[in-house]
Amino acid sequence: FKGVFIGQIEVHKGVVLLCEAIHKINKKGIFEIELDIYGRSFSNLDEDLKNKFNSFITIYNNKERKEIVNSLADYDVGFFPSIWEEPFGIAQIELMGAGLPILASARGGSTEALTSDNSITYTYNESEDLVDKLEGLLRNYSKDASSIGRKARQSIETNFSKKKYIKTIEKELFNLIKNT
């Protein structure tokens, strides 16, 4: 299975927890998960992760955003493991918009896009819950993944598309003009 993480490569983004969970699963020998990480680190955490988890991670820190988004169809699962109160998860929206089933910690503003049928959430900062949920997805991948991914994409197109935002802005402007 090929997974993807997009974002800062820092502890508060949950990427260490994610790598540790994948390492536990890969060690069991039932599934083999590769993880591509697109992002940068200001603390050299990327180098630490490469040294510790080089058997299954690849880190890309010089890709254009458009190139990353265009490559998302090549992945089986997306991860949004933030352990801090995310204001709004742009990377999560991109992963869901690509139709990927995602595992998300559902912290802060990132919960706005998540429902029980368009994502798999786990208790943030709980490695064992992440391991359990990821193993569950992998075991039932052929049955559940396409449905979760399809519902993720539909919810993004319905609630977070440019068209939706333009309609909302137009409505607010109309109300403002009407009440002036």
C-alpha positions, 0 to 999 in steps of 0.5 A: 500500500502506498500512503501520502502525507502533505505538510510541515515535517514537524512533531505537531503535524503528527508525522512522527506518530504516523511513521511509528504506526506504519513501522509497527504495522510493517514489522508484523509482516501482514501489510507493507506500507510505503509512505511518501512525505511532501513537505519541509522541516525547520527542525531537521526532523526530516533527516531524523525520519529518513535515518529512522524509517528509511525502509518505507519513507521517501521525503520530497521537499522540492515539489511544486504544489500543483505537481503534488496534487496531480500525483495524488491519484497514485496513492492508496491512502492519505494521512492527516495526523495532526496532533495540534488544533489545526485551524483548517486542513488544506492538505486534508481537503486536497487529499479528500478532493483527490478521492483518497480515503484518509485517516485523520486525527480530527483536531481543530478546524480539520473536523469541519470536513470530516464525517463518519462516512468520508474519512476514518478518524482516530484518537489524536496522539494515540499510536495504537488507535491509529495502528488499529484503524489503519490495519482495519482499512487495509484489511477491508480496503477492497470493500471500503476504500473506494466508497470512503474516497468517493464520499470524501471527494463528493463532500469536498466538491459540495462544501469546499469547492471554489464554486461553493465559496463564490456562491457564499460570497455572492449571497453575503454581498447580496445581503449586505447590499440589500440591508444597506 
